Amino acid sequence: MDTKIEAEEPSVLLLVGSSGGHLAQLLALRPWYESRRRCWVTFDTPEAVSLLAGEDLVPAHHPTTRNLPNLLRNAVLAWRVLRERRVEAVVTTGAGVAVPFVVLARLRRIPTIYIEVYDRIDTPTLTARLCRPFLSAMLVQWDEQRRQYPEATVVGTLL
């Protein structure tokens, strides 16, 4: 089976996020993405599977916090997903699962958008700090978050 991208294959928006609050914030973007072809990358938890029923879901490896083997597994997964699909952009709210997808997408010249989570106002998240050099756009939900990200665009709260 040839896994290379076919020229006529439509592009897909890749939505990447850990389950729980990160996924909830991505789901809040529904009015923006619902008319687009999309693929989700998140953890294979009962909640995530239920929330994404009927969606194109690629399960990621977890836990990701300080787990080097799963970081490497997710890097291989990111490489495979980005190679097999015509990704128009990667949009993420973090957390750790986002890092390999953002880095590899940027290296492939695919736009990368990071939305900082709403509950981190005074300090940047580790994932945002790691992804920041590879981002096409940084979005924040509060004006106060621009202290950490002066280049960011304030989009308002998602939840």
C-alpha positions, 0 to 999 in steps of 0.5 A: 500500500502506498502511503504517499499523499495523492495529489487530489486528496483534499486537505485536512485541518489537524486538531491536536490536544491532550484529552480533558480541558485541552480537548474541550477548548479545541471543541469550543472552536466548532463554529470555525472548523465544522465546515472543514475536513479535519482530523483529531489527535488526542488520547484514547480515553473514554471521554475523548472517544465519546466527544469525538464520535464520528470524527476522524480520530488518531489516538496518541500515546500517553502519558506525555509529561516527562515520558521520553518513550511516549514523546518518541512514539508521538514523534513517529505518529506525527511523522506518519500522520503528516506524511499520510495526510495533506495537512493544511494546518496544525491547531493545538492547545497543548499539552505535551502531545502537541510538541512533536506535531508542531515541530514536524509540521513546521519543518514540513512548512505546514502552518502551526497555530498554538492557543494558550490555555485559558487557565495559565495567565501569569506564566507560560505553559511548558508546551507553549515554551517548547512549541513557540519557536516553531509556530506560525501564530500564537493565540491567547485567550486573555490580554494579560497573557500577552505579557508572556507572548507579546506577539500573540493575538488575543482571541478571547476565551474559548470556554 
